[in-house]
Amino acid sequence: MTIEITLLGTGSPLPDPERAGPSTLVRAGGKTFLFDAGRGVGLRLAAAGAAWSLLDAVLLTHLHSDHITDLNDAITGRWVTSLAPNPLPIIGPGNTGIVVDGILAMLGPDISYRIAHHEDMTEGPQPVVTETAGGVVYDDREADVRIIAAPTDHKPVEPTVGFRIEHAGAAVVIGGDGVPCAGLDELCAGADAYVQTVLREDLVSMIPIQRFLDTIDYHSTVRQAGETAAKAGVRTLVLTHQVPTPAPGSEAEWVAQAAEVFDGEIVFGTDLTVVTV
């Protein structure tokens, strides 16, 4: 095993009992990384055999609420399950610090209760935020793990980033939300796997509500994801965070749209799908 991808949550903003909110776990070189922290990520993290206390970093593609709903759970979970100070690196686009400060403010009463109750807790959570617009954001040469960020296009949501995880000659890309762009092309070049949020324009366009129709403007369609993968020479395309929520038994339809333009392996993601490269 070189790099293992686990789709912790593949759901859309609309709650679905079978799908947690968008989040992806990547294990490489003995390191464990969480990308985005959507609704229910803590439950899926446990199901994947991972733990808040053992994460090497949380990385955020952008700050839409459905991608950070349970970031507070990551911060609190890291704190209360670690028996010694255990700072949590959080890497994300600009404004990530504002969000984390807001979460800490929201948790203020809880933090004070726990410190008052537990003698071994003398200070609160220790998230360490790094904001990035692109470049190397993690580099452990001993473990041979490097993570590179690049700007993506999810306008009017700005700024947003995607990530490329490299280990032992393999590379995995977490594209996040957004449409095809130069930054995504750069990250995906020659990657073994590309994990991308995808939208079915043919289905969304049937819903005569402008708020739904607006989502077409800034999400990659299934076909566009396939085009990006083909252009970049990606080996495996992983479809995640599907919009709208796929009907049972429709998986082949989603795969077929990508296969029209991409002849590599295509994985239709459900919660706890594992892809190894």
Rosetta blueprint (number, residue, H / E / L):
1 M L
2 T L
3 I E
4 E E
5 I E
6 T E
7 L E
8 L E
9 G E
10 T L
11 G L
12 S L
13 P L
14 L L
15 P L
16 D E
17 P L
18 E L
19 R E
20 A L
21 G L
22 P L
23 S E
24 T E
25 L E
26 V E
27 R E
28 A E
29 G L
30 G L
31 K E
32 T E
33 F E
34 L E
35 F E
36 D L
37 A L
38 G L
39 R L
40 G L
41 V H
42 G H
43 L H
44 R H
45 L H
46 A H
47 A H
48 A L
49 G L
50 A L
51 A L
52 W H
53 S H
54 L H
55 L L
56 D L
57 A E
58 V E
59 L E
60 L L
61 T L
62 H L
63 L L
64 H L
65 S H
66 D H
67 H H
68 I H
69 T L
70 D L
71 L H
72 N H
73 D H
74 A H
75 I H
76 T H
77 G H
78 R H
79 W H
80 V H
81 T H
82 S L
83 L L
84 A L
85 P L
86 N L
87 P L
88 L E
89 P E
90 I E
91 I E
92 G E
93 P L
94 G L
95 N L
96 T H
97 G H
98 I H
99 V H
100 V H
101 D H
102 G H
103 I H
104 L H
105 A H
106 M H
107 L L
108 G H
109 P H
110 D H
111 I H
112 S H
113 Y H
114 R H
115 I H
116 A H
117 H H
118 H L
119 E L
120 D L
121 M L
122 T L
123 E L
124 G L
125 P L
126 Q L
127 P E
128 V E
129 V E
130 T E
131 E E
132 T L
133 A L
134 G L
135 G E
136 V E
137 V E
138 Y E
139 D E
140 D E
141 R L
142 E L
143 A L
144 D L
145 V E
146 R E
147 I E
148 I E
149 A E
150 A E
151 P E
152 T L
153 D E
154 H E
155 K L
156 P L
157 V E
158 E L
159 P L
160 T L
161 V E
162 G E
163 F E
164 R E
165 I E
166 E E
167 H E
168 A L
169 G L
170 A E
171 A E
172 V E
173 V E
174 I E
175 G L
176 G L
177 D L
178 G L
179 V E
180 P L
181 C L
182 A H
183 G H
184 L H
185 D H
186 E H
187 L H
188 C H
189 A L
190 G L
191 A L
192 D L
193 A E
194 Y E
195 V E
196 Q E
197 T E
198 V E
199 L E
200 R L
201 E H
202 D H
203 L H
204 V H
205 S L
206 M L
207 I L
208 P L
209 I L
210 Q H
211 R H
212 F H
213 L H
214 D H
215 T H
216 I H
217 D H
218 Y H
219 H L
220 S L
221 T E
222 V H
223 R H
224 Q H
225 A H
226 G H
227 E H
228 T H
229 A H
230 A H
231 K H
232 A H
233 G L
234 V L
235 R L
236 T E
237 L E
238 V E
239 L E
240 T E
241 H E
242 Q E
243 V E
244 P L
245 T L
246 P L
247 A L
248 P L
249 G L
250 S L
251 E H
252 A H
253 E H
254 W H
255 V H
256 A H
257 Q H
258 A H
259 A H
260 E L
261 V L
262 F L
263 D L
264 G L
265 E E
266 I E
267 V E
268 F E
269 G L
270 T L
271 D L
272 L L
273 T E
274 V E
275 V E
276 T E
277 V L
